[in-house]
Amino acid sequence: MFRVTLKSIFARKFRLLLTTFAIAISVAFVAGTLVLTDTLNGTFDRLFSNVYDKTDVSVQGTTAVKSAQGGPRADEASQISDATLATVSKVPGVRKAIGLHQGIATLIDPSTGKAIVNGQAPTIAIGVPDPDVSTLTLTQGAMPTNAKQIAVDRGTARTHNLTVGESVSLLTSDAIDVHATITGIITAGAEDSLAGATLVVFSNDSVAAY
């Protein structure tokens, strides 16, 4: 029986080769998918652990508008009022409650004149973070203090050769054309960027206006 089996296999060497190749390719695809999925999960777990390392609870407004895919759009979420922030601050056990201004701002690469994008990663605009609750760290320069200044994440700065003191243009979610000077470079904990997202820090007054 064994000799018959071997004879049958060697009589169809090409079929054996194709079958072996198909099995190897299938295993490689499955292994690659598992590795990629695990890498992405690890990246986002590490990202959110870094971002919310100093935060116990995040309070958000209800979503006013949903995206085409059905998910919430952060730039269209209803705002939390000062009264709500004051109420949260008075909850027993709350040491500090901070309001966060967040939106969308697209940087324009000064060397190419094109929008800085990284695949499907978002372009996030926030106000100057409070060091007591934020893990965003200033690594170079200073945080912005007026509407003509911004800070950017180190990943974007390195990729597009952006430096402190350089003038750049931005487009906000309301299509407002902003011209500002980079005053600082920041990181998200130990990460150069938020999973590839472009992060722009405005002064709190200006980000609220934009």
C-alpha positions in Angstrom: 0.0 0.0 0.0 2.8 2.4 0.9 4.6 1.6 -2.4 1.5 2.2 -4.4 1.0 5.6 -2.6 4.5 6.7 -3.4 4.2 5.6 -7.0 0.9 7.6 -7.3 2.5 10.7 -5.8 5.6 10.6 -8.0 3.5 10.0 -11.0 1.9 13.3 -10.4 4.8 15.5 -9.3 3.4 18.7 -10.7 0.1 18.3 -8.9 2.0 17.6 -5.7 4.1 20.7 -6.2 1.0 22.9 -6.8 -0.8 21.4 -3.7 2.3 22.0 -1.5 2.6 25.6 -2.9 -1.1 26.3 -2.3 -0.9 25.0 1.3 2.3 27.1 2.0 0.7 30.3 0.6 -2.5 29.7 2.6 -0.6 29.2 5.8 1.5 32.3 5.0 -1.6 34.5 4.5 -3.2 33.3 7.7 0.0 33.9 9.7 0.5 37.3 8.1 -3.1 38.3 9.0 -2.7 37.2 12.6 0.6 39.0 12.9 -0.8 42.2 11.4 -4.0 42.1 13.6 -1.9 41.5 16.7 0.5 44.3 15.8 -2.4 46.8 15.2 -4.1 45.8 18.4 -0.9 46.2 20.3 -0.3 49.6 18.7 -3.7 50.9 19.7 -3.6 49.4 23.1 -0.2 51.1 23.7 -1.6 54.3 22.2 -4.7 54.6 24.4 -2.7 53.5 27.4 -0.3 56.4 26.8 -3.0 59.0 26.0 -5.3 58.2 29.0 -2.6 57.2 31.4 -3.4 60.2 33.7 -7.2 60.1 33.0 -9.7 58.1 34.9 -12.9 59.2 33.2 -13.7 60.9 29.9 -17.0 62.7 29.6 -18.2 63.4 26.0 -21.1 65.2 24.5 -23.7 63.3 22.4 -22.9 63.0 18.7 -24.7 65.5 16.7 -23.6 64.2 13.3 -22.5 60.7 12.2 -20.0 59.9 9.5 -20.9 58.2 6.2 -19.8 54.9 7.8 -22.2 55.4 10.7 -19.6 56.2 13.3 -19.4 59.4 15.3 -17.6 62.4 14.0 -15.5 64.0 16.8 -15.6 67.4 15.1 -19.4 67.4 15.1 -20.1 66.2 18.6 -22.1 68.5 20.8 -20.0 70.6 23.1 -19.9 70.3 26.9 -20.9 73.5 28.6 -19.0 75.2 31.4 -21.9 74.3 33.7 -21.4 70.6 32.9 -17.7 70.9 33.5 -18.4 72.6 36.9 -20.8 69.8 37.8 -18.2 67.1 37.0 -15.6 68.9 39.0 -17.8 68.7 42.1 -18.4 65.0 41.9 -16.9 63.3 45.0 -13.5 61.8 44.2 -12.7 64.1 41.2 -9.4 65.7 41.8 -9.3 67.8 38.6 -11.6 68.1 35.6 -10.3 69.7 32.4 -12.2 70.7 29.3 -10.5 69.7 26.0 -10.9 71.6 22.8 -10.6 69.3 19.8 -11.2 69.6 16.1 -9.6 69.0 12.7 -6.7 71.0 11.1 -4.8 69.9 8.0 -1.2 71.0 7.8 0.2 72.1 4.4 3.7 70.9 3.7 5.7 74.2 3.1 8.1 72.4 0.7 5.5 70.8 -1.5 2.4 72.9 -1.0 0.4 69.7 -0.5 -1.8 68.6 2.5 0.0 66.5 5.0 -1.9 63.2 5.3 -0.9 59.7 6.4 -3.2 57.2 4.8 -6.5 57.1 6.7 -5.0 58.6 9.9 -6.8 61.7 11.1 -5.4 65.2 11.4 -6.3 66.3 15.0 -6.3 69.8 16.4 -6.4 70.4 20.2 -5.9 73.1 22.7 -2.8 73.2 24.9 -2.9 70.1 27.1 -2.9 70.3 30.8 0.1 68.4 32.1 -1.9 67.0 35.1 -4.2 65.0 32.9 -2.4 64.7 29.5 0.5 62.5 28.5 1.4 64.8 25.6 4.9 66.0 26.2 6.7 69.0 24.9 10.2 67.9 23.7 11.4 71.0 21.9 10.5 74.7 21.9 7.4 76.0 23.7 3.6 75.6 23.6 1.6 78.1 21.5 0.2 81.2 23.3 -1.7 82.9 20.5 -3.5 82.3 17.2 -0.4 82.7 15.2 1.5 79.8 16.9 1.1 76.0 16.9 3.0 72.9 18.1 3.1 69.7 16.0 3.9 66.0 16.8 7.4 64.8 16.4 6.5 62.1 13.9 5.0 64.6 11.4 7.8 67.1 12.0 10.5 64.4 11.2 8.7 63.0 8.2 8.1 66.5 6.6 11.2 68.2 7.9 9.3 70.7 10.0 11.3 72.8 12.5 10.6 75.1 15.4 10.4 78.7 14.0 9.1 77.6 10.6 6.0 79.2 9.2 3.2 76.9 7.9 -0.3 77.1 6.6 -3.3 75.0 7.8 -6.9 74.4 6.9 -9.4 73.9 9.7 -12.6 71.9 9.5 -14.5 75.1 8.7 -12.1 75.8 5.7 -10.4 78.7 7.6 -7.0 79.3 6.1 -4.6 79.8 9.1 -0.9 80.9 8.9 1.1 80.1 12.0 4.6 79.6 13.3 5.7 76.3 14.8 6.8 77.0 18.4 7.1 73.5 19.7 7.4 69.7 19.0 5.4 67.2 21.1 5.2 63.5 21.7 2.4 61.3 22.9 4.0 59.6 25.9 6.9 57.6 24.4 5.3 57.7 20.9 6.3 60.2 18.2 2.6 60.4 17.1 -0.9 59.1 17.8 -0.7 56.0 15.6 0.3 58.0 12.6 -2.2 60.8 13.1 -1.0 64.4 12.6 -1.5 66.3 15.8 -1.6 70.1 15.9 -1.7 72.0 19.1 -3.3 75.5 19.1 -3.6 78.0 22.0 -6.8 77.2 23.8 -8.5 80.5 22.7 -7.7 80.0 19.1 -8.6 76.3 18.8 -12.0 77.2 20.3 -12.5 79.9 17.7 -11.5 77.6 14.8 
